[in-house]
Amino acid sequence: MWEYGKDNTLICHVSGFHPPDISIQLLKNGVEIPDAKQTDLAFEQGWQFHLTKSVGFTPASGEEYTCRVRHLKNMKTYTWGELLV
């Protein structure tokens, strides 16, 4: 959990997928956050992969932060924000 007004890091880690056709977006209020860093695609046992994307941010009340993952044609969204506190 984060504290409003203090520097933090938003991290989205995705693992256990195959094939490696994947993209991760980190969003603030539905807009992609610039300057996010992404690890190299890493290989696990059993033909599975993992990938992590992160970005520094300072949370504020009323904002919503989202990790949007597209794997092949499937899209999943994970959201953090005031409503989940």
C-alpha positions as CSV (number, residue, x, y, z in Angstrom):
1,M,0.0,0.0,0.0
2,W,1.2,3.5,-0.7
3,E,1.0,6.8,1.2
4,Y,-0.4,9.8,-0.7
5,G,2.2,12.5,-1.6
6,K,5.2,10.2,-1.1
7,D,7.4,8.8,-3.9
8,N,6.7,5.2,-4.7
9,T,7.1,2.7,-7.5
10,L,4.3,1.1,-9.5
11,I,5.4,-2.5,-10.5
12,C,3.6,-4.9,-12.8
13,H,5.1,-8.4,-13.0
14,V,3.7,-11.0,-15.4
15,S,4.8,-14.6,-15.3
16,G,3.9,-18.1,-16.6
17,F,3.0,-17.1,-20.2
18,H,3.8,-18.6,-23.6
19,P,4.3,-17.6,-26.4
20,P,6.2,-14.5,-25.6
21,D,3.9,-12.1,-27.5
22,I,3.0,-9.7,-24.7
23,S,2.8,-6.0,-23.8
24,I,2.4,-4.2,-20.5
25,Q,1.2,-0.7,-20.0
26,L,1.2,1.3,-16.8
27,L,-1.5,3.9,-16.7
28,K,-2.5,6.9,-14.5
29,N,-6.2,7.8,-14.8
30,G,-6.2,5.9,-18.2
31,V,-3.2,7.6,-19.7
32,E,0.1,5.7,-20.1
33,I,2.8,6.9,-17.7
34,P,6.0,8.0,-19.5
35,D,9.5,6.7,-18.8
36,A,8.5,3.3,-17.5
37,K,11.3,0.7,-17.4
38,Q,10.8,-2.8,-18.6
39,T,13.0,-5.8,-17.9
40,D,14.2,-8.1,-20.7
41,L,11.9,-11.0,-21.4
42,A,13.1,-13.9,-19.2
43,F,12.7,-17.6,-19.9
44,E,11.5,-20.0,-17.2
45,Q,11.3,-23.8,-17.1
46,G,8.5,-25.5,-19.2
47,W,8.6,-22.9,-22.0
48,Q,7.2,-20.2,-19.8
49,F,8.3,-16.5,-19.7
50,H,8.2,-13.6,-17.3
51,L,8.4,-9.8,-17.7
52,T,8.3,-6.8,-15.3
53,K,7.5,-3.2,-16.0
54,S,7.9,-0.4,-13.4
55,V,7.7,3.4,-13.0
56,G,8.2,5.9,-10.2
57,F,5.2,7.9,-9.2
58,T,3.8,10.0,-6.4
59,P,0.2,8.9,-5.6
60,A,-2.5,11.5,-5.0
61,S,-6.0,11.1,-3.6
62,G,-8.6,10.4,-6.4
63,E,-6.1,9.0,-8.9
64,E,-6.3,5.5,-10.4
65,Y,-3.3,3.4,-11.4
66,T,-3.6,0.5,-13.8
67,C,-1.5,-2.3,-15.2
68,R,-2.9,-3.3,-18.6
69,V,-1.5,-6.6,-20.0
70,R,-2.1,-7.8,-23.5
71,H,-1.1,-11.4,-24.3
72,L,-1.9,-12.5,-27.9
73,K,-5.5,-11.3,-28.3
74,N,-6.3,-11.4,-24.5
75,M,-6.4,-8.2,-22.5
76,K,-6.4,-8.0,-18.7
77,T,-6.5,-4.9,-16.5
78,Y,-5.5,-4.6,-12.9
79,T,-6.4,-1.3,-11.1
80,W,-5.3,0.3,-7.8
81,G,-6.9,3.4,-6.4
82,E,-8.9,5.0,-3.7
83,L,-11.9,2.7,-4.2
84,L,-9.8,-0.3,-3.3
85,V,-8.4,1.1,-0.1
